[in-house]
Amino acid sequence: MERRSFVRHAGLAGVLAAGAAPAIVQAQAQLRWRLASSFPKSLDTIFGAADVFAKKVSEMTSGKFQISVHAGGEIVPALQVVDAVQGGTVEIAHTAPYYFFGKDETFALGCAIPFGLNSRQMTAWMVEGNGLKLMRDFYRNYNIINFLGGNTGAQMGGWYRKEIKSIADMKGLKIRIGGFAGRVMERMGAVPQQIAGGEIYSALEKGTIDAAEWVGPYDDQKLGFNKVAPNYYYPGWWEGGPQLDFFINTKAWDALSTEYKAIVEAASAMAHIDMQAKYDAKNPAALKQLVGSGTKLFRFPKDTMDAAFKESMGIYAELSAKNPNWKKVYEDYSNFRRDQNLWFRFAEAGFDDFMQAQKL
């Protein structure tokens, strides 16, 4: 008996050492999903997170679970991916939730709101706070379950044909701006435009818009915005830490085995980390190149920042009074933000302020 037991265990060890997939995975069925992205393939950072996710799912299932990744417009338009997942046209989407704030403003809280959480704080709220639970309760109304799908980190404030010297220069400004921030811009006198990433350059080049924001130096350089608008502003006060999500149709999710569900969750975590790592690594060199080629950097005037903050807080109060979905999530979000800012004010900001003043 002891000899047979040893042989059995030795055989298993040999199989595992040889790199064969565990039996629990081998027993799973072949599965193919389609993923609709809201982003163009040219953006290897933000679109690339979906590729990382799909690759990891395939690797962890020995190729049994395949997810084909499709850029915005290939299956459905970039800004219709929620409808596609909700209706079961595709099983999964990769997108910025705030694109869909027109359905309900609460979508924006799952991504970024003006003067909201930074990227680390957003991940903390989602993973260790109540964020994931609250957003999943909300997304259930759309037949969706969400998983973290990346974060760009704090973004830049966009490209402008003319300088913004005061709040007065915002009057009548036609600006492409994603998600919820458009409402704030509107109250500041600007004319917000919702345009998918792959269409921004042509709109800016033709003069259909006066300004545009996207993400930051690496993506913006690839999209060529510096060629048609020389003034680059910061910070992107509306996107201190925008989170991307994988939206999965709840019926498709429920049909997965326990093992496949665990694999999807692990792959999304990998994609989440990978996206911000890429942005943090690639943005510095891109910014140097942009400035070297003539881009002019400006910080938003104080009166513009103050006006944006005031209008944002006013909008949040109004929404809390009329949208119960928003109120439920925002109350928790704002309490978490308050405590996070108290902490970051000391250790994080203190360290950053000192280091950024040094000559390295």
Disulfide bonds with the S-S distance in Angstrom:
none
